[in-house]
Amino acid sequence: MQADKKKITRLLKTARGQMDGILKMVEEDRYCIDISQQLMATEAILNKANKEILTAHLKCCVADAKSDEEKEAKIDELVSMLGKILK
């Protein structure tokens, strides 16, 4: 993985902390909208981490592919992943 590991780790630890908070909110029967807002905030952090990883993949793995065939395969992988994300 070529992405900034410190940045990715920080984002994922933040998301994990938010998930712990959301679980506590559910256990405490907190207001549904408040729980939903925290879920959306967590999704945003996970999306940001995924964007960082995919950007690094494009800049490093795809750009550094040794052959046109390898590059095409990596581009196909990325297109497939984007299809899943945008679904």
C-alpha positions as a printed NumPy array, in Angstrom:
array([[  0.   ,   0.   ,   0.   ],
       [  1.46 ,   3.34 ,  -1.044],
       [ -1.001,   5.632,   0.777],
       [  0.132,   7.675,   3.786],
       [ -0.156,   5.017,   6.505],
       [ -0.246,   7.527,   9.368],
       [ -3.119,   9.401,   7.738],
       [ -5.048,   6.219,   6.944],
       [ -4.48 ,   4.864,  10.451],
       [ -5.692,   8.114,  12.013],
       [ -8.832,   8.122,   9.873],
       [ -9.629,   4.483,  10.644],
       [ -9.055,   4.926,  14.375],
       [-11.362,   7.943,  14.315],
       [-14.027,   5.901,  12.516],
       [-13.597,   3.082,  15.05 ],
       [-14.062,   5.563,  17.897],
       [-17.177,   6.918,  16.255],
       [-18.557,   3.392,  15.841],
       [-18.003,   2.741,  19.548],
       [-19.905,   5.941,  20.277],
       [-22.734,   4.941,  17.939],
       [-23.048,   1.542,  19.631],
       [-23.306,   3.313,  22.988],
       [-25.966,   5.645,  21.556],
       [-27.998,   2.629,  20.373],
       [-27.648,   0.93 ,  23.758],
       [-28.841,   4.136,  25.45 ],
       [-31.847,   4.441,  23.093],
       [-30.722,   7.847,  21.877],
       [-32.675,   9.866,  19.313],
       [-32.715,   8.176,  15.898],
       [-31.68 ,  11.287,  13.961],
       [-28.649,  11.787,  16.208],
       [-27.584,   8.182,  15.583],
       [-28.104,   8.601,  11.85 ],
       [-25.988,  11.767,  11.79 ],
       [-23.14 ,   9.948,  13.528],
       [-23.427,   7.069,  11.048],
       [-23.156,   9.518,   8.149],
       [-20.12 ,  11.165,   9.748],
       [-18.467,   7.755,  10.11 ],
       [-19.262,   6.884,   6.492],
       [-17.66 ,  10.173,   5.413],
       [-14.437,   9.318,   7.246],
       [-14.348,   5.814,   5.752],
       [-14.977,   7.275,   2.289],
       [-12.111,   9.709,   2.809],
       [ -9.782,   6.864,   3.793],
       [-10.88 ,   4.867,   0.754],
       [-10.287,   7.871,  -1.51 ],
       [ -6.749,   8.239,  -0.15 ],
       [ -6.01 ,   4.562,  -0.755],
       [ -7.456,   4.539,  -4.264],
       [ -5.669,   7.771,  -5.174],
       [ -2.358,   6.275,  -4.055],
       [ -3.167,   3.117,  -6.036],
       [ -3.756,   5.152,  -9.167],
       [ -0.632,   7.285,  -8.736],
       [  1.668,   4.415,  -7.827],
       [  0.416,   0.978,  -8.802],
       [ -1.296,   1.923, -12.047],
       [  1.252,   4.525, -13.115],
       [  4.162,   2.178, -12.373],
       [  2.724,  -0.816, -14.238],
       [  5.517,  -2.304, -16.338],
       [  3.522,  -3.312, -19.395],
       [  0.433,  -2.064, -21.19 ],
       [ -1.278,  -5.336, -20.322],
       [ -0.522,  -4.926, -16.608],
       [ -1.634,  -1.284, -16.713],
       [ -4.893,  -2.288, -18.43 ],
       [ -5.542,  -4.935, -15.755],
       [ -4.977,  -2.416, -12.964],
       [ -7.257,   0.108, -14.652],
       [ -9.936,  -2.588, -14.964],
       [ -9.565,  -3.313, -11.229],
       [-10.008,   0.357, -10.435],
       [-13.034,   0.7  , -12.715],
       [-14.597,  -2.345, -11.038],
       [-13.988,  -0.839,  -7.591],
       [-15.49 ,   2.493,  -8.652],
       [-18.534,   0.621,  -9.925],
       [-19.008,  -0.889,  -6.455],
       [-18.501,   2.462,  -4.741],
       [-20.912,   4.356,  -7.012],
       [-23.596,   1.681,  -6.842]])
